[in-house]
Amino acid sequence: MQRLRAFWQRRLARMHRDDGISTLEFFVLAPILLIVLCAAVQMGIWYLGDAAAATAARKGAETGSSYQSTPAEGAARAHRWLAGIGIVRDVNVSTAGSTGEKVQITVDAQVMNFLPFLDISIHRSAEDIVEQ
């Protein structure tokens, strides 16, 4: 009887030890921390892509509104400038809204992503008065 009692006391004492708990905590927390880290990097990439689209629209509007230039030349400039940026894809540059007095360049694009459940698009536009 005493041996049986000692056996169960040892068994219960072993169950209450913390052996391996830090490994378990790591396997629970590591994926969460990895997703948070990836989300932070993805947010930085989105910000960079948004700034690039805004800059391309502004450069296109400046080019399209310069003396003896056309809005199509501005759109081509914006498209060429974005081609050098590796984090944007599926770029669409439009001159819709341009008149004889102003040039409006609109940039629509997708931002590179490495989180599979995100599909981030950006939309920026800029306008400038035509030089005469």
C-alpha positions in Angstrom: 0.0 0.0 0.0 2.8 2.4 0.9 4.5 1.6 -2.4 1.4 2.4 -4.3 0.9 5.7 -2.4 4.5 6.7 -3.1 4.1 5.8 -6.8 1.1 8.1 -7.1 2.8 10.9 -5.2 5.7 10.8 -7.5 3.4 10.6 -10.5 1.4 13.7 -9.3 4.6 15.6 -8.6 5.8 14.9 -12.1 2.6 16.2 -13.6 3.0 19.6 -11.8 6.5 20.3 -13.0 7.1 22.9 -15.7 9.2 20.8 -17.9 8.7 21.8 -21.5 6.3 24.6 -20.9 8.6 27.2 -22.5 8.7 25.1 -25.6 4.9 25.0 -25.7 4.8 28.8 -25.1 7.2 29.4 -27.9 5.1 27.3 -30.3 2.0 29.2 -29.4 3.5 32.7 -29.5 5.9 32.4 -32.4 3.2 32.3 -35.2 1.4 35.2 -33.6 4.6 37.3 -33.5 5.6 36.2 -37.0 2.2 37.4 -38.3 2.5 40.7 -36.5 6.0 41.2 -37.9 4.9 40.4 -41.4 1.9 42.8 -41.1 4.3 45.6 -40.0 6.6 44.9 -43.0 3.5 44.8 -45.3 2.3 48.1 -44.0 5.7 49.6 -44.7 5.6 48.3 -48.3 2.1 49.6 -48.7 3.2 53.1 -47.5 6.2 53.0 -49.9 4.0 52.0 -52.8 1.4 54.7 -52.0 4.2 57.3 -51.9 5.6 56.0 -55.2 2.1 56.2 -56.9 1.6 59.8 -55.6 5.1 60.8 -56.9 4.4 59.2 -60.3 1.1 61.0 -60.6 2.7 64.3 -59.6 5.6 63.8 -62.1 3.1 62.8 -64.8 1.0 65.9 -64.2 4.0 68.2 -64.3 5.2 66.7 -67.5 1.8 66.7 -69.1 1.2 70.3 -68.2 4.5 71.7 -69.4 4.7 73.9 -72.5 3.8 72.1 -75.7 3.2 68.8 -74.0 0.2 66.5 -73.9 -1.5 64.6 -71.1 -0.5 61.3 -72.9 3.2 62.3 -72.5 2.5 62.9 -68.8 0.9 59.4 -68.5 3.9 57.9 -70.2 6.2 59.6 -67.8 4.3 58.3 -64.8 4.2 54.8 -66.2 8.0 54.9 -67.0 8.7 56.2 -63.5 6.7 53.4 -61.8 8.3 50.8 -64.0 11.5 51.4 -62.0 9.8 50.7 -58.7 9.8 47.0 -57.9 7.0 47.0 -55.3 4.1 48.0 -57.5 2.5 45.8 -60.2 -0.5 45.9 -62.6 0.0 49.7 -63.1 -2.8 51.6 -64.9 -2.2 55.3 -65.6 -5.1 57.3 -66.8 -5.6 60.9 -68.1 -9.3 60.9 -67.5 -10.4 64.3 -66.2 -7.9 66.3 -68.2 -9.1 69.3 -70.1 -7.4 72.0 -72.2 -6.7 74.0 -69.0 -5.6 71.3 -66.6 -3.9 67.8 -66.7 -5.1 65.1 -64.4 -3.1 61.9 -64.0 -4.5 59.0 -62.1 -2.4 56.0 -61.0 -4.0 52.7 -60.0 -1.7 49.8 -59.0 -1.4 46.7 -56.9 1.2 46.6 -54.1 3.5 43.6 -53.8 2.4 41.4 -50.9 3.7 38.4 -49.1 0.7 37.8 -46.9 -1.5 35.6 -49.0 -4.8 36.8 -47.6 -4.2 40.5 -48.5 -4.8 42.2 -51.9 -3.7 45.8 -51.5 -4.5 48.3 -54.3 -3.5 52.0 -54.4 -5.2 54.9 -56.1 -3.5 58.3 -56.4 -4.1 61.3 -58.7 -2.5 64.6 -59.3 -3.4 67.6 -61.4 -1.6 70.6 -62.7 -2.5 73.7 -64.8 -1.4 73.7 -68.4 1.4 76.2 -69.2 0.7 78.4 -72.1 
